[in-house]
Amino acid sequence: MNMKYDLKTLGQDIVYVKPVLTADLPDDLRAEIGDLQKVFAVHNTKGEQLALVADRNLAFHLARENHMRPVTVH
């Protein structure tokens, strides 16, 4: 079976979820986050940050609600 794929669009629905220590964030973001020690960043395949959320489950839920496929990055 031969199928044609548009390689330019392959993987565009993937987002990467990674933990981020709040201590590593800019001061203005740390002020908004409050007492959390760790948050989760959601990035597209180009490395652009799309979201910063309180926990991993929320990051995965957000990605799926927007028709994306989340993958954990360590």
C-alpha positions in Angstrom: 0.0 0.0 0.0 1.5 3.3 -1.1 0.3 6.4 0.6 1.5 9.9 0.1 2.3 12.0 3.1 2.9 15.7 3.3 6.1 15.7 5.4 5.8 19.5 6.0 2.7 18.9 8.2 3.9 15.6 9.8 4.0 16.1 13.6 2.5 19.5 13.7 -0.2 18.3 16.1 2.5 17.3 18.7 3.2 19.4 21.7 5.8 18.9 24.3 5.0 19.1 28.0 7.9 19.7 30.4 8.3 20.6 34.1 9.8 24.1 34.9 11.0 25.2 38.3 9.3 28.5 39.2 12.7 29.7 40.4 13.9 29.6 36.8 11.1 31.9 35.6 11.3 35.7 35.3 10.3 37.7 38.3 7.0 38.9 36.9 5.8 35.4 36.2 6.9 34.1 39.6 4.8 36.9 41.2 1.7 35.6 39.3 2.3 31.9 40.1 2.3 32.2 43.8 3.5 29.3 46.0 4.0 26.7 43.3 7.5 25.3 43.1 7.0 23.7 39.7 4.7 24.5 36.7 4.4 22.8 33.3 5.3 24.4 30.0 3.6 23.4 26.7 5.7 23.9 23.6 5.1 23.3 19.9 7.5 21.4 17.6 9.3 24.7 16.8 10.1 25.2 20.5 7.7 28.1 21.0 6.0 28.1 24.4 2.2 27.9 24.0 1.2 27.7 27.6 2.3 27.6 31.2 0.0 25.7 33.6 -0.1 24.6 37.2 0.1 20.8 36.7 0.9 18.1 34.2 -2.7 16.8 34.0 -3.9 20.2 33.1 -1.2 20.6 30.4 -2.3 17.3 28.8 -6.0 18.2 29.0 -5.3 21.6 27.5 -3.4 20.0 24.6 -6.1 17.4 23.9 -8.9 20.0 24.0 -7.0 21.9 21.3 -6.6 18.7 19.1 -2.9 18.3 19.9 -1.0 15.2 21.0 1.0 15.9 24.2 4.3 14.2 24.8 6.3 14.4 28.0 9.8 15.8 27.9 12.2 15.2 30.8 
